[in-house]
Amino acid sequence: MMKIGLIGFGTIGKELFRQIQNEEEMEISFVFDIEKEKLGEIDSSLAVDSVETGLERNPDLVVEAAGFEAVKEYAKIILHKCDFLILSSSALAFEETENEIKKVCARNNTKLFIPSGAIIGMDGVRAVKGELDEVRIESKKNPKAFGREDRKRTVLFEGSAREGAKKFPKNVNVSATLSANGIGLDKTNVKIVSDPSLERNCHSIYAKGSFGEFEIHVRGVPSKNPKTSSLAAISAFDLIKRIKDGIGIY
């Protein structure tokens, strides 16, 4: 039986909670959210008032669906005890967090997992990472996803994935995930666009190297939270299942 802790009980957290509970070989170890009122709808025995309390229940894996701040705050204590799956990969744009995660994983023989999230094709990017010369991604969303009211197409940012993730950490986890699988946050180029004509979250990836070149295009249906794609929960649960089954394709 795989015991799973869950941090964050918003749109994605609730969907993962539902799917995990439906699996015979998985069980929820604990659920934590800083907004405690969100936990009122679940069994009180599962709700904890701190991540530290949750870790006392010895989960095999903790899953984050709470935002980059949660990764920055809890990664070290979680990875000291068990493996950690994060959806908010933008937290890795902060050098201190990235370096600390690498160190604690090495010391404790634990692993950080990042699902593909709102994009696809990360297996192909990862396979050719040593041959890559150029990687760029353009992410386009409706202004509501950025908390804006733009009436025309507006380029919000263009530059490195590291800087883009720092400026828009709740919207561009895709660029951080792409970077982790490819040539890194500093070499991956990102363009972020607010477009009122869009009803879907659109991501276009271009990669070039000695092997040739390829393009990936995704037009994802937003979840109830317009900042995130419905693919996020789907990819996270798929990765949880593969971790449980011991399949070494991450």
ChimeraX attribute file (.defattr): number of C-alpha atoms within 10 A of each C-alpha:
attribute: neighborCount
match mode: 1-to-1
recipient: residues
	/A:1	10
	/A:2	19
	/A:3	18
	/A:4	24
	/A:5	25
	/A:6	27
	/A:7	24
	/A:8	22
	/A:9	23
	/A:10	17
	/A:11	16
	/A:12	25
	/A:13	19
	/A:14	18
	/A:15	15
	/A:16	21
	/A:17	19
	/A:18	12
	/A:19	13
	/A:20	20
	/A:21	12
	/A:22	11
	/A:23	12
	/A:24	9
	/A:25	13
	/A:26	17
	/A:27	17
	/A:28	17
	/A:29	23
	/A:30	26
	/A:31	27
	/A:32	24
	/A:33	22
	/A:34	16
	/A:35	10
	/A:36	12
	/A:37	9
	/A:38	14
	/A:39	20
	/A:40	9
	/A:41	8
	/A:42	12
	/A:43	9
	/A:44	11
	/A:45	9
	/A:46	15
	/A:47	20
	/A:48	19
	/A:49	13
	/A:50	14
	/A:51	20
	/A:52	13
	/A:53	13
	/A:54	23
	/A:55	20
	/A:56	11
	/A:57	13
	/A:58	16
	/A:59	21
	/A:60	17
	/A:61	27
	/A:62	30
	/A:63	24
	/A:64	26
	/A:65	26
	/A:66	22
	/A:67	19
	/A:68	23
	/A:69	14
	/A:70	18
	/A:71	25
	/A:72	19
	/A:73	12
	/A:74	15
	/A:75	25
	/A:76	18
	/A:77	13
	/A:78	24
	/A:79	25
	/A:80	18
	/A:81	20
	/A:82	19
	/A:83	22
	/A:84	25
	/A:85	24
	/A:86	24
	/A:87	27
	/A:88	27
	/A:89	30
	/A:90	31
	/A:91	27
	/A:92	26
	/A:93	25
	/A:94	15
	/A:95	11
	/A:96	11
	/A:97	16
	/A:98	15
	/A:99	11
	/A:100	15
	/A:101	22
	/A:102	15
	/A:103	13
	/A:104	19
	/A:105	21
	/A:106	13
	/A:107	11
	/A:108	13
	/A:109	13
	/A:110	19
	/A:111	18
	/A:112	17
	/A:113	19
	/A:114	21
	/A:115	25
	/A:116	25
	/A:117	24
	/A:118	26
	/A:119	25
	/A:120	19
	/A:121	13
	/A:122	19
	/A:123	14
	/A:124	12
	/A:125	21
	/A:126	17
	/A:127	12
	/A:128	17
	/A:129	19
	/A:130	12
	/A:131	16
	/A:132	19
	/A:133	16
	/A:134	15
	/A:135	24
	/A:136	21
	/A:137	24
	/A:138	19
	/A:139	21
	/A:140	24
	/A:141	27
	/A:142	24
	/A:143	23
	/A:144	15
	/A:145	18
	/A:146	17
	/A:147	10
	/A:148	11
	/A:149	13
	/A:150	14
	/A:151	11
	/A:152	11
	/A:153	16
	/A:154	14
	/A:155	13
	/A:156	14
	/A:157	16
	/A:158	15
	/A:159	15
	/A:160	19
	/A:161	29
	/A:162	25
	/A:163	19
	/A:164	25
	/A:165	25
	/A:166	16
	/A:167	15
	/A:168	15
	/A:169	22
	/A:170	19
	/A:171	21
	/A:172	24
	/A:173	28
	/A:174	26
	/A:175	33
	/A:176	26
	/A:177	25
	/A:178	27
	/A:179	29
	/A:180	19
	/A:181	20
	/A:182	26
	/A:183	20
	/A:184	20
	/A:185	24
	/A:186	13
	/A:187	17
	/A:188	23
	/A:189	23
	/A:190	25
	/A:191	21
	/A:192	22
	/A:193	20
	/A:194	24
	/A:195	20
	/A:196	18
	/A:197	12
	/A:198	14
	/A:199	15
	/A:200	17
	/A:201	23
	/A:202	21
	/A:203	22
	/A:204	16
	/A:205	21
	/A:206	15
	/A:207	20
	/A:208	16
	/A:209	15
	/A:210	10
	/A:211	10
	/A:212	9
	/A:213	13
	/A:214	13
	/A:215	13
	/A:216	14
	/A:217	15
	/A:218	15
	/A:219	18
	/A:220	19
	/A:221	16
	/A:222	21
	/A:223	17
	/A:224	12
	/A:225	13
	/A:226	20
	/A:227	18
	/A:228	24
	/A:229	23
	/A:230	20
	/A:231	18
	/A:232	21
	/A:233	24
	/A:234	18
	/A:235	18
	/A:236	24
	/A:237	18
	/A:238	13
	/A:239	20
	/A:240	23
	/A:241	16
	/A:242	14
	/A:243	18
	/A:244	15
	/A:245	11
	/A:246	9
	/A:247	10
	/A:248	7
	/A:249	8
	/A:250	14
